[in-house]
Amino acid sequence: MDTGKIIRSQYLAALEMLKQVIVKCPEALWGAPGDENSCWIKAYHSLFYTHLYLQKEEADFKPWHKQHAEGDGTPYTRAEILEYLAFTQQVIQQQTAQLDLEAPSGFHWIPFNKLELQFYNIRHIQQHAGELFERLGSNAKIELDWVSLVRDSNESSS
């Protein structure tokens, strides 16, 4: 069993679900003025922590090149969030290929090993993707699809 391949598949599936929200979110929900939980904020938050927790340890984290300064408050555009999502997919491909799943998390506030951190991180993506799925369904009557798996880009198609 290739555990890394399974982890990559589920990360990428979770991000494909988040991507549906990003692509289909109506502009009114994307960045409503004064909305502290607008779609772009939840999508960015999900991607930021996915990116962070894929690092070997906190000191290895290098912010995405378009990351706004903390406290800036400038909304990310849909195109920027899609770019960050594509970047995060690449980070998943790179980092999960070299994970030591028995190593400590690498983050002093995360009290478990790298294997459990991967489940934790995927659940975090899904929590926010689920919240956004519900928001789009309730507020805009937009139906989104379940993504069960995404094939590893390093895997050949058969």
Summary of the structure (lengths in Angstrom):
residues: 158
radius of gyration: 15.9
end to end distance: 18.4
largest distance: 48.7
contacts: 432
relative contact order: 0.23
helix: 57%
strand: 1%
